[in-house]
Amino acid sequence: MKKYLLLLMVLTLAIGTPVNAQLTADEVLQKAIAYHDPNGNWNSLNTSFKVVMETPDRPERTSTISVDFPNQLFLLKVDQEGNTYTYNLKGNDCSFTLNGNATVSETDAKKFRLSCERGNFMKNYYTYLYGLPMKLKDPGTKLDPKVQKKTFKGKEYLVLKVTYDAEVGTDDWYFYFDPSTYAMEVYQFYHDESKNDGEYILLSGLEEINGIKMPKVRAWYVNKDNKYLGTDTLEKI
């Protein structure tokens, strides 16, 4: 009996307790942030990068994004099908151009969806997606304290559920992290989870931008039927 207990103790010490067995949701998030932004560079980011979007039956779109967070500056240049439009946002100031012209007709503004409201939407879109998982520390973000374990596409993940204050957002989000490295590899959102609507995004590869490990490729799919929507590829400048 003593030999059995001794052997059991040795095996327990050898195998150990899984490193994430008792982690809280906040601890998992902190480890994920430490993986993606080990030097805490996100909040002082001042850089530029490109995102190439490929979608079925539509022309390729290249977006050049420049951010200077300390000076509240966001610049977006979009090239698609021979046209170029830009947004320049600094604090509460906004301007846009089409093919180098600051004067844009109502017809062209409608055709290319040019407005300061749209410019702010694109700013929030790009800084949210490329700021994950760091953006999950923003005000108005509600992190479910329960860490879930889910198998997705044949791999087991640690999963965090996030909802938002009403003025921030209304969707429910799930973020999937590798249980060994805490790298973010999938995220998923629902407008109404009971209807299985919304989308999931598969992340692959890494591009290091100013010391931040950003997912290089994002492939978008519909939750309900796995329909492929498109792929964004991050490129250094």
N, C-alpha and C positions, 0 to 999 in steps of 0.2 A: 504493500500500500504506500509506504514512504517513497519507494522507487517510482511508483506511478505518479505521485504528487510532484516529485522532483522533476520528472520528465515533462509533466504538464507545465510547470513553471518555466522550464528551459524553452519549451516550444512557444509559450506565450511571449517570452522576452524576444525570441528570435523573430517571430512573426510580427509582433508589435500590434498596436492599435492603429487602424487607418487614420492618416493625418487629418482627414476631414470629417471623422465620425461625429464629433461633437461641435463642429463649427456653427456659429450663428450666421444668419444671412449677411449681417454687416461684416463679419469676419471674412466670409467668402468674397464679398465685394471688395474689401480692402486688399485681399490677396490678388484678385483679378486686376485691380488698379496698379498694384505693385508690379505685376507682370507686364502690363501694357505701357505704363508710364512710370518706370522705376525711379526716375529723377524728379518727378513732380513738375514736368514742364508744361502741362496742358494750359493752365491758367495764364501763363505768360507767353503763350505761343505767338511767334511772329515769323510766318513762313508762307510759302506758296506750293501748290501741288496741282496735278491734273487728274481729272476723272473722265474716263472714256465710257460712255453708255452705249450698249448695244441692245436693241429690242427688236423682236420679230416684225418684219414688214415696215420698218421705219429706218430713216437714215441715221448713221452713227452721229452721236453728239459728243463733243469734247468741251468740258468745262474746266477752266482754269480758276482756281480758288486761291485768294490771298487773304490772310487774316493777320491782324495786329491787335491782339486782345488788350494789351496795356493802353493803346490809343483808340480803342473801340472802332476799329476800322475793318470793314469787310468789302472785298472787291470780287466780283464774279464776271468772267468773260466766257461767253458761250459761242461756239462755232458749230453751225449745223447747216448742211445743204447750201453752202455758199454765202450764208448770212452770219453776221456777228453782232451780238448785242451784249451790253455790259450793264452792271449795277455797281454803284459806288455808294456805300453806306458808311457814314461816320457819325457815331452817336445817334441823334435823332434826324440827322440830315440824310437825304436820299436824292440820287440822280441816276438817270439811265440814258443810254445811247443806242442807236441802231445804225450799224454800218458806219460808225464814226460820227453820226449826226446827233446832236443833243435835242434837236427839234424833231419830234416824231408825230406823224399824223394819227388821228383817232383810229383810222382803219388799220394802220400798221401796228399801233399799240394793242389793238384787239387781236390781230392776227398772231402776234408774237407774245401775247400775254404780258405786256410791259406795263408795270405800275409799281409804285413804291410798296403797296401791300404785298405784291408778288415778290418783290425784292427782299422784303423782310421774311417772307415765308421761306425763300431759298436760303437765306442766311441761317435761319433756325434749322432747316432741313440738313444742310451740310455740316454745320457745327455740332448738331446732335449726333448724327450718324458717325462722323469721324471723331467725335469726342467720347464715344462709348469705350469702356464702361465708366469713364470719369464723370460723365454727365449725370450719372445716377446719384451723384451727391448734391445735385442742384436743388434749390428751394422748390417746394411743391411736389417733390418726388416722394412717393410712399412705398417703401420697401417692405414687402411681406416678411415677417420674421422667420417664417418656416422655410428651410432649405429643402427643396424637393429633389428626388432622384428620378430621372426619366431616361428611357432609352429612345433615341431618335436616330433614324437611319442606321440602326444596328450598333450604335455606340451609347454607352451610359454617360450621363452628364449630371453635374450639380446644376440645379435650375433655380433661378430667383424670379419671383413674380413682382412686378412693379405696376402700380397705378399712380394716378396723378390728381392733384387738386383740380377742381373743375375749370379754373381759369388757365390751367397749364395744358391739360389734355384729357380726353375721355376714353382713350383706348386702354386695354389691358395688355401688358407686355410680359414676355418671358425671355429670360436670357440664359443661355446654355454654356456652361464652362467645363473645360476638361478637368476631371477630378485630380489629375496629377500636376498639371502646370498652371491651372486656372486661366488658361487662354480662353477668350470668348470665341466660340466656333459657330454658334447659331443664335439668331434671335427671331422672335415671333410676336405678332400682335393680332388682337381681335377687336373689332368694333362691338360685337356682341358674341361672346364665346359660345353661348347656347346655340347659335346658328352656324358655328364653325366658319365664320367669315374671316376676313383679314388675310394676312400673308405670313410666310416664313422666309428667312433669308439665310442662305448657307455661306459661310465665310471660309476662305481658303487663302493660304499664303500670307506673308507679312511684308510690309514696306515700312522701313524706319524713317520717320519724318521728325527731325529735331529731337531724336532720342525717344520718340513714342512709337511703339509697335502697333501700326494700324493694319487691319485686314486689307490685303491687296485686292482680292476679288470678292464681290458680293453678288450672288445669284438669287434672284427673287422668284418666289413661287406662290400660288394661291393655296391657302390651307385646304379648301374644300375638295379640290380635284387635282392638286399638284400641278396645275397648269404653269408652265414656264412663262415668266413675264419679261425678263431681261437680265443683263449682267453689267455691273459697274466695275471697272478696273482702275485702280489707283496707280498713278505714275509720278515718280519724282521729276522735278524740273532741274 
